[in-house]
């Protein structure tokens, strides 16, 4: 990860870590970079979307100023999901796309996500060049003059095309299906109900009244309890919860039970295999996926790959291997046939397809995966690298894994953003998870690696 950009863009508290000047500089560099690639004299064109945070308007204006000052034309999608920007960039021939969002973070944070002309996360070489420009290398970039100065254009039509694309994915009408939608007071508020209504569902929508400060506030995929309550109270057949920029989706079955990204991967993967649509007969997961998922996939004869945490790494592996399905426990699911990023709406629609085609309730489909109890503890350490390579710690991990005898697992990994080591244990019982985690934390402390030791 770079100085400003992490695995999911440039993110921080608005007007503290991420300021309008940062946004202006990002725009200035991108407008110049893509502009000078147009040797035929054509103008650089970049699409911008945003979520519902109060600061998104400020950052949108700053990005637009930088881009147009460098000679780029800017097309504003307004409030829209991250995957819609990727879709529009890919299908409408834009040079690049920008999404202003901090995903599931609170409203006072914001972020800038960059997408290349294929709708994929921006290449690291370009990110590094932007960071160097922010820090003053090169000192100046040429400003566009006269007729070469760019302009902004309302492009809400692009968002409508994305909605049309989503509706086209459905294989059947959703008539007589009662669906609850938690839009997190974010980007899904502008599209989710429209899509499900158009497909004939009876929809109950909550948290779709954004005011600039209520995005993710006690709602959405990070507060699934709200959706669970609605599904049970209103006797819904299924519920979907999105995050702030709608690139992730979690589900709730008709009994009010959570169906997370691991179970969604299993349900869709098994269905795709039965239809001959699962390329390489394999699913891409991350190291945080539950052991229960892997046991269920093995039972069905489906192979899997594990990547580092982050849908960026999942997509890179899918690109490399040609796999068609991948994702994370958190609900970032990538269907390579339809999207280049995690797409909460596509995930919801593909899960609906399985339900409609199999005529099975979600509880029965999800019940085929036995989720192992999991305990995750963040341990503040003096030196993450030293903690990860300490001989006594590594020996303790090996010892605990041997004791679990294939009926559990241990994972120690350094946080990418905090001075902590994440100690994760999966086992057959909550008590065993707790005991194993505490023993491992004890070894870290005994070795003098924790801040408390």
TIKEMI-697519 format. One record per residue (C-alpha): residue number from 1; x negated, y, z negated. Coordinates in Angstrom, 3 decimals. Each point is the difference from the previous one (the first is absolute). Example, Ala and Ser with C-alpha at 12.3 -4.5 7.8 and 13.67 -1.06 7.14 Angstrom:
k | u | v | w
1 | -12.300 | -4.500 | -7.800
2 | -1.370 | 3.440 | 0.660
END
This chain:
k | u | v | w
1 | 0.000 | 0.000 | 0.000
2 | -1.106 | 3.534 | 0.736
3 | -0.214 | 3.148 | -2.083
4 | 3.524 | 1.158 | 0.843
5 | 1.704 | -2.862 | 1.841
6 | 0.758 | -3.314 | -1.682
7 | 1.567 | -3.148 | 1.415
8 | 3.317 | 1.801 | 0.430
9 | -1.026 | 3.510 | 0.997
10 | -1.009 | 3.230 | -1.735
11 | 2.020 | -0.018 | -3.219
12 | 0.121 | 2.083 | -3.154
13 | 1.979 | 2.560 | -1.952
14 | 1.242 | 2.723 | 2.329
15 | -1.900 | 3.283 | -0.382
16 | -2.510 | -1.741 | -2.273
17 | -1.782 | -2.876 | 1.781
18 | 1.845 | 0.565 | 3.280
19 | 0.427 | 3.630 | 1.056
20 | 1.344 | 1.804 | 3.073
21 | -3.600 | 0.779 | 0.945
22 | -0.765 | -3.721 | 0.093
23 | 3.027 | -0.535 | 2.238
24 | -1.017 | 2.896 | 2.247
25 | -3.507 | -1.457 | 0.335
26 | 1.355 | -3.458 | 0.840
27 | 2.200 | 1.595 | 2.664
28 | -2.835 | 2.103 | 1.387
29 | -2.255 | -3.004 | 0.425
30 | 2.646 | -2.327 | 1.446
31 | 1.190 | 2.636 | 2.468
32 | -3.563 | 0.588 | 1.190
33 | -0.944 | -3.707 | 0.015
34 | 2.914 | -1.147 | 2.120
35 | 0.006 | 3.160 | 2.083
36 | -3.564 | -0.464 | 1.207
37 | 0.844 | -3.587 | 1.001
38 | 2.426 | 1.403 | 2.612
39 | -2.465 | 0.658 | 2.801
40 | 2.879 | 0.373 | 2.476
41 | 1.103 | 3.239 | -1.640
42 | 3.122 | -1.527 | -1.538
43 | 0.976 | 1.267 | -3.435
44 | -0.441 | -2.094 | -3.143
45 | 3.353 | -1.045 | -1.538
46 | 0.393 | -1.107 | -3.612
47 | 3.158 | -1.054 | -1.873
48 | 0.556 | 0.841 | -3.674
49 | 2.475 | -1.560 | -2.412
50 | 0.512 | 0.646 | -3.708
51 | 1.794 | -1.328 | -3.031
52 | 2.229 | 1.995 | -2.323
53 | -2.560 | 1.433 | -2.441
54 | 0.151 | 3.723 | -0.602
55 | -3.641 | 0.370 | 1.049
56 | 0.487 | -1.851 | 3.301
57 | 1.277 | 3.184 | 1.676
58 | -3.086 | 1.933 | -1.100
59 | -2.356 | -2.692 | 1.296
60 | 1.980 | -0.331 | 3.240
61 | -0.450 | 3.710 | 0.676
62 | -3.716 | -0.127 | -0.820
63 | -0.601 | -3.031 | 2.218
64 | 1.954 | 1.628 | 2.828
65 | -2.041 | 3.195 | -0.350
66 | -3.258 | -1.913 | 0.239
67 | 1.127 | -2.113 | 2.924
68 | 1.397 | 2.866 | 2.052
69 | -3.062 | 2.145 | -0.767
70 | -2.081 | -2.731 | 1.613
71 | 2.306 | -0.088 | 3.024
72 | 2.237 | -2.978 | -0.817
73 | 3.756 | -0.075 | 0.465
74 | 1.807 | -1.263 | -3.090
75 | 3.267 | -1.967 | 0.036
76 | 1.887 | 0.082 | -3.293
77 | 1.997 | -3.102 | -0.925
78 | 0.990 | 1.600 | -3.336
79 | 1.035 | -2.348 | -2.855
80 | -0.568 | -3.507 | 1.300
81 | -1.631 | -3.312 | -1.042
82 | -3.701 | -0.619 | 0.561
83 | 0.696 | -2.901 | 2.404
84 | 2.162 | 2.268 | 2.149
85 | -3.025 | 2.220 | 0.625
86 | -2.004 | -3.072 | 1.013
87 | 2.835 | -1.109 | 2.313
88 | 0.397 | 3.397 | 1.667
89 | -3.739 | 0.465 | 0.492
90 | -0.308 | -3.456 | 1.547
91 | 3.018 | 0.222 | 2.299
92 | -0.046 | 3.684 | 0.974
93 | -3.670 | 0.312 | 0.943
94 | -1.195 | 2.352 | -2.745
95 | -3.706 | 0.371 | -0.671
96 | 0.481 | -0.530 | -3.726
97 | 2.500 | 0.188 | -2.828
98 | -0.019 | 1.438 | -3.497
99 | 2.232 | -0.967 | -2.911
100 | 0.213 | 2.253 | -3.052
101 | 0.778 | -2.248 | -2.954
102 | -1.368 | -1.449 | -3.216
103 | 2.145 | -3.113 | 0.379
104 | 1.202 | -1.225 | -3.427
105 | -1.845 | 2.699 | -1.991
106 | 1.907 | 2.699 | -1.950
107 | 1.181 | 3.132 | 1.798
108 | -2.882 | 2.225 | -1.062
109 | -2.473 | -2.213 | 1.891
110 | -0.200 | 0.031 | 3.761
111 | -2.116 | -1.469 | 2.759
112 | -1.030 | 0.140 | 3.629
113 | 0.073 | -3.272 | 1.935
114 | -1.605 | -0.014 | 3.439
115 | 0.979 | -2.290 | 2.894
116 | -1.770 | -0.449 | 3.314
117 | 1.652 | -0.087 | 3.410
118 | 0.949 | -3.656 | -0.480
119 | 1.910 | 0.795 | -3.188
120 | -2.703 | -1.692 | -2.076
121 | -1.869 | 1.447 | -2.953
122 | -2.704 | 2.360 | 1.208
123 | -3.455 | -1.364 | 0.739
124 | -2.535 | 0.398 | -2.810
125 | -2.401 | 1.836 | 2.332
126 | 2.570 | 2.769 | 0.512
127 | 0.801 | 0.124 | -3.730
128 | -3.694 | 0.391 | -0.794
129 | -0.318 | 2.808 | 2.546
130 | 2.992 | 1.819 | -1.523
131 | -1.528 | -0.267 | -3.463
132 | -3.298 | 1.374 | 1.295
133 | 1.873 | 2.936 | 1.593
134 | 1.825 | 0.728 | -3.267
135 | -3.397 | 0.127 | -1.700
136 | -1.417 | 2.358 | 2.633
137 | -1.532 | -2.160 | 2.730
138 | 0.181 | 1.378 | 2.615
139 | 0.362 | 3.488 | -1.419
140 | 2.402 | 1.131 | 2.719
141 | 2.352 | -1.427 | 2.593
142 | 1.232 | 2.070 | 2.944
143 | 3.363 | 1.706 | -0.370
144 | 2.441 | -0.207 | 2.873
145 | 0.668 | 3.329 | 1.732
146 | 2.767 | 1.564 | 2.034
147 | 2.121 | -2.558 | 1.842
148 | -2.008 | -2.854 | -1.540
149 | 1.402 | 0.599 | -3.493
150 | 2.389 | -2.806 | -0.915
151 | 3.583 | 0.170 | -1.193
152 | 2.445 | -2.000 | -2.098
153 | 3.138 | -1.663 | 1.356
154 | 2.981 | -1.522 | -1.779
155 | -0.081 | -3.711 | 0.786
156 | 2.771 | -1.407 | -2.159
157 | 0.950 | -1.958 | 3.134
158 | -2.981 | -2.238 | -0.747
159 | 1.532 | -1.006 | -3.322
160 | 3.278 | -0.795 | 1.767
161 | -1.851 | -2.239 | 2.458
162 | -1.501 | -1.872 | -2.923
163 | 3.482 | -0.502 | -1.449
164 | 1.108 | -1.381 | 3.366
165 | -2.987 | -2.335 | 0.000
166 | 0.951 | -1.319 | -3.436
167 | 3.604 | -0.618 | 1.001
168 | -1.191 | -1.906 | 3.080
169 | -1.884 | -2.498 | -2.193
170 | 3.155 | -1.498 | -1.522
171 | 1.049 | -3.344 | 1.452
172 | 3.504 | 0.088 | -1.486
173 | 2.531 | 2.421 | -1.399
174 | -0.105 | 0.543 | -3.765
175 | 3.776 | 0.141 | -0.194
176 | 1.395 | -1.306 | -3.295
177 | -3.420 | 0.275 | -1.685
178 | -0.222 | 2.312 | -2.996
179 | -3.420 | 1.615 | -0.250
180 | -1.409 | 2.283 | -2.702
181 | -2.781 | 2.433 | 0.976
182 | -2.289 | 1.877 | -2.390
183 | -1.669 | 2.712 | 2.088
184 | -2.279 | 1.312 | -2.797
185 | 1.113 | 3.565 | 0.840
186 | -2.629 | -0.250 | 2.718
187 | -0.365 | -0.539 | 3.712
188 | 2.475 | -2.881 | 0.177
189 | 2.721 | 2.471 | -1.007
190 | 0.032 | 1.314 | 3.562
191 | 0.447 | -3.329 | 1.787
192 | 0.879 | -3.075 | -2.087
193 | 3.749 | 0.500 | -0.316
194 | 0.290 | 0.984 | 3.680
195 | -1.629 | -3.253 | 1.090
196 | 2.005 | -2.321 | -2.243
197 | 3.263 | 1.812 | 0.728
198 | -0.641 | -0.268 | 3.741
199 | -0.479 | -3.749 | -0.397
200 | 3.352 | -0.378 | -1.744
201 | -1.076 | -0.525 | -3.616
202 | 1.926 | 1.291 | -2.966
203 | -2.648 | 2.189 | -1.615
204 | -0.421 | 1.318 | -3.516
205 | -2.780 | 2.571 | -0.114
206 | -1.762 | 1.348 | -3.062
207 | -2.766 | 2.553 | -0.429
208 | 0.440 | 1.590 | 3.424
209 | 0.322 | 3.610 | -1.127
210 | -3.561 | 1.357 | 0.039
211 | -0.637 | 3.424 | -1.534
212 | -3.772 | 0.193 | 0.336
213 | -0.804 | -1.164 | -3.506
214 | 1.996 | -3.223 | -0.463
215 | -1.790 | -2.266 | 2.501
216 | -0.837 | -3.334 | -1.722
217 | 1.293 | 1.439 | -3.281
218 | 1.413 | -3.020 | -1.793
219 | 1.082 | -1.498 | 3.319
220 | -1.120 | -1.886 | 3.088
221 | -2.237 | -3.040 | 0.241
222 | -1.980 | 0.959 | -3.123
223 | 3.167 | 0.038 | -2.120
224 | 1.867 | -2.998 | 1.334
225 | 2.242 | -0.180 | -3.101
226 | 2.316 | 2.610 | 1.526
227 | 0.652 | -2.079 | 3.090
228 | 0.454 | -3.136 | -2.089
229 | 2.717 | 1.732 | -2.016
230 | 1.818 | 1.228 | 3.127
231 | -0.128 | -3.395 | 1.749
232 | 1.444 | -1.751 | -3.027
233 | 2.630 | 2.640 | -0.795
234 | 1.218 | 0.384 | 3.589
235 | -0.297 | -3.722 | 0.849
236 | -2.273 | 0.664 | 2.985
237 | -1.353 | -2.749 | 2.203
238 | -3.470 | 1.546 | 0.019
239 | -1.847 | 3.164 | -0.946
240 | -3.074 | 1.775 | 1.357
241 | -2.236 | 2.511 | -1.777
242 | -2.471 | 2.198 | 1.870
243 | -2.899 | 2.145 | -1.163
244 | -0.483 | 3.714 | 0.672
245 | -1.100 | -0.293 | 3.626
246 | 1.947 | -3.222 | 0.724
247 | -2.968 | -2.099 | 1.079
248 | 0.740 | -2.587 | -2.667
249 | 3.139 | -1.882 | -0.961
250 | 1.030 | -2.292 | -2.822
251 | 3.242 | -1.960 | -0.071
252 | 2.503 | -1.115 | -2.622
253 | 2.105 | -3.121 | 0.496
254 | 3.734 | -0.315 | -0.601
255 | -0.627 | -0.992 | -3.633
256 | -2.096 | 3.066 | -0.709
257 | -3.359 | -1.778 | 0.129
258 | -3.066 | 1.720 | 1.456
259 | -1.360 | -1.337 | 3.291
260 | -3.481 | 1.480 | 0.345
261 | -2.371 | 0.195 | 2.949
262 | -1.383 | -3.497 | -0.582
263 | 3.431 | -1.590 | 0.213
264 | 0.905 | 2.132 | 3.017
265 | -3.172 | -1.235 | 1.722
266 | 0.971 | -3.594 | -0.745
267 | 3.622 | 0.343 | 1.144
268 | -0.899 | 1.764 | 3.245
269 | -3.064 | -2.155 | 0.619
270 | 1.929 | -3.241 | -0.327
271 | 2.762 | 1.342 | 2.253
272 | -2.510 | 1.171 | 2.622
273 | -1.757 | -3.381 | -0.054
274 | 3.278 | -1.815 | 0.585
275 | 0.623 | 2.245 | 3.019
276 | -3.521 | -0.374 | 1.377
277 | -0.770 | 3.670 | -0.647
278 | -2.722 | -0.340 | -2.647
279 | -3.226 | 0.429 | 1.968
280 | -2.831 | -2.263 | -1.186
281 | 2.487 | -1.461 | -2.497
282 | -1.537 | 2.428 | -2.502
283 | 0.880 | 2.928 | -2.255
284 | -2.397 | 2.711 | -1.181
285 | 0.224 | 0.834 | -3.708
286 | -2.181 | 1.853 | -2.508
287 | -1.892 | -1.360 | -2.987
288 | 2.821 | 1.244 | -2.251
289 | 2.654 | -2.284 | 1.466
290 | 1.457 | -2.477 | -2.462
291 | -1.246 | -3.581 | -0.189
292 | 3.625 | -1.088 | 0.348
293 | 0.068 | 1.443 | 3.516
294 | -3.029 | -2.043 | 1.034
295 | 1.412 | -3.219 | -1.414
296 | 3.286 | 0.599 | 1.843
297 | -1.796 | 0.758 | 3.274
298 | -2.108 | -3.143 | -0.345
299 | 3.157 | -2.043 | -0.548
300 | 1.398 | 1.386 | 3.269
301 | -3.250 | -0.581 | 1.895
302 | -0.688 | 3.709 | 0.447
303 | -3.580 | 1.240 | -0.222
304 | -1.015 | 3.299 | -1.559
305 | -2.852 | 2.479 | -0.171
306 | -0.865 | 2.302 | -2.930
307 | -1.312 | 3.543 | 0.407
308 | -0.907 | 2.833 | -2.330
309 | 2.920 | 1.922 | -1.483
310 | 1.484 | 2.502 | 2.454
311 | 2.212 | -0.345 | 3.073
312 | -2.873 | 1.559 | 1.956
313 | -2.038 | -3.158 | -0.558
314 | 2.978 | -2.238 | 0.712
315 | 0.531 | 1.703 | 3.365
316 | -3.709 | -0.158 | 0.885
317 | 0.019 | -3.758 | -0.585
318 | 3.196 | -0.388 | 2.025
319 | -1.619 | 1.924 | 2.853
320 | -3.092 | -2.177 | -0.156
321 | 1.849 | -3.320 | -0.147
322 | 3.170 | 0.699 | 1.962
323 | 2.199 | -0.958 | -2.964
324 | 3.531 | 1.429 | 0.166
325 | 0.995 | 0.270 | -3.658
326 | -1.828 | 1.367 | -3.019
327 | 0.490 | 2.090 | -3.073
328 | -0.262 | 0.678 | -3.688
329 | 1.871 | -0.950 | -3.134
330 | 0.934 | 3.684 | -0.385
331 | 2.195 | -0.157 | 3.110
332 | -2.301 | 1.276 | 2.732
333 | 0.947 | -2.528 | 2.693
334 | -1.323 | 0.193 | 3.564
335 | 1.851 | -1.648 | 2.874
336 | -2.589 | 0.402 | 2.759
337 | 2.556 | -0.403 | 2.788
338 | 1.810 | 3.136 | -1.133
339 | -2.378 | 2.181 | -2.006
340 | -3.618 | 0.919 | -0.642
341 | 0.573 | 0.868 | -3.661
342 | 2.091 | -1.171 | -2.898
343 | 3.599 | 0.944 | 0.843
344 | 2.651 | -0.214 | -2.699
345 | 2.915 | 0.255 | 2.409
346 | -1.357 | -2.667 | 2.354
347 | -0.574 | -2.238 | -3.035
348 | 3.590 | 0.465 | -1.144
349 | 1.367 | -0.717 | 3.480
350 | -2.138 | -3.114 | 0.531
351 | 1.046 | -1.353 | -3.400
352 | 3.614 | 0.689 | 0.941
353 | -0.578 | -1.962 | 3.205
354 | -1.032 | -3.075 | -1.984
355 | 3.084 | 0.289 | -2.199
356 | 2.352 | 0.466 | 2.952
357 | -1.484 | -2.768 | 2.140
358 | -0.364 | -2.601 | -2.776
359 | 3.247 | 1.005 | -1.741
360 | -1.822 | -0.569 | -3.300
361 | 0.106 | 2.352 | -2.999
362 | -3.241 | 1.726 | -0.854
363 | -0.166 | -1.748 | -3.381
364 | -0.212 | -3.403 | 1.692
365 | -2.690 | 1.116 | 2.457
366 | -2.099 | 1.723 | -2.661
367 | 0.495 | -2.857 | -2.460
368 | -2.317 | -2.176 | 2.064
369 | -2.932 | 1.962 | -1.420
370 | -0.872 | -0.509 | -3.650
371 | -1.766 | 3.160 | -1.115
372 | -2.732 | -0.633 | -2.542
373 | -0.120 | 2.267 | -3.052
374 | -2.621 | 2.685 | 0.502
375 | -1.807 | 2.287 | -2.413
376 | -2.024 | 2.979 | 1.216
377 | -2.091 | 2.100 | -2.382
378 | -2.033 | 3.050 | 0.925
379 | -3.213 | 0.168 | -2.012
380 | -1.940 | 3.271 | -0.112
381 | -3.688 | -0.748 | 0.602
382 | -3.279 | 1.910 | 0.071
383 | -1.145 | -1.421 | 3.329
384 | 2.356 | -1.873 | 2.342
385 | -2.800 | -1.591 | 2.040
386 | -1.764 | -1.243 | -3.139
387 | 3.243 | -1.477 | -1.319
388 | 0.704 | -1.820 | 3.270
389 | -3.476 | -1.556 | 0.159
390 | -0.656 | -0.724 | -3.679
391 | -1.120 | -3.638 | -0.410
392 | 1.979 | -0.608 | -3.200
393 | 3.157 | 1.445 | 1.556
394 | -0.378 | -2.093 | 3.152
395 | -0.570 | -3.117 | -2.118
396 | 3.112 | 0.774 | -2.047
397 | 2.089 | 0.383 | 3.163
398 | -1.274 | -3.335 | 1.302
399 | 0.718 | -1.650 | -3.354
400 | 3.553 | 1.345 | -0.183
401 | 0.773 | -1.019 | 3.585
402 | -1.230 | -3.516 | -0.720
403 | 2.249 | -0.143 | -3.073
404 | 3.017 | 0.987 | 2.128
405 | -0.794 | -2.977 | 2.252
406 | 1.643 | 1.308 | 3.148
407 | 3.173 | 0.991 | -1.827
408 | -0.976 | 3.627 | -0.325
409 | -2.714 | 2.436 | 1.001
410 | -2.167 | 2.845 | -1.241
411 | -0.864 | 3.183 | 1.852
412 | -2.341 | 2.783 | -1.095
413 | -0.320 | 2.984 | 2.295
414 | -1.115 | 3.577 | -0.279
415 | 2.554 | 2.760 | 0.541
416 | -0.679 | 2.081 | 3.073
417 | 1.056 | 3.245 | -1.693
418 | -0.513 | -0.394 | -3.766
419 | -2.901 | -1.063 | -2.288
420 | 1.765 | -3.244 | -0.879
421 | -0.256 | -3.708 | 0.630
422 | 3.329 | -1.693 | 0.682
423 | 0.249 | -3.359 | -1.747
424 | 2.775 | -2.087 | 1.528
425 | 1.031 | -3.491 | -1.057
426 | 2.740 | -2.244 | 1.369
427 | 0.930 | -3.131 | -1.890
428 | 2.878 | -2.322 | -0.755
429 | 1.169 | 2.020 | -3.014
430 | -0.023 | 3.576 | -1.288
431 | -1.836 | -1.111 | -3.126
432 | -2.773 | -1.639 | 1.988
433 | -0.359 | 3.141 | 2.137
434 | -0.303 | 2.184 | -3.100
435 | -2.527 | -2.281 | -1.715
436 | -2.183 | -0.230 | 3.105
437 | 0.036 | 3.755 | 0.637
438 | -0.938 | 0.774 | -3.594
439 | -2.905 | -2.457 | 0.067
440 | -1.355 | 1.607 | 3.159
441 | 0.414 | 3.514 | -1.397
442 | -1.838 | -1.221 | -3.082
443 | -2.968 | -1.089 | 2.126
444 | -0.104 | 3.408 | 1.714
445 | -0.057 | 1.663 | -3.415
446 | -2.597 | -2.396 | -1.438
447 | -2.309 | 0.829 | 2.907
448 | 0.278 | 3.705 | -0.804
449 | 1.716 | 0.768 | 3.318
450 | 3.201 | 1.609 | -1.264
451 | 0.281 | 3.603 | -1.129
452 | 1.242 | -1.156 | -3.398
453 | -2.941 | -2.360 | -0.580
END
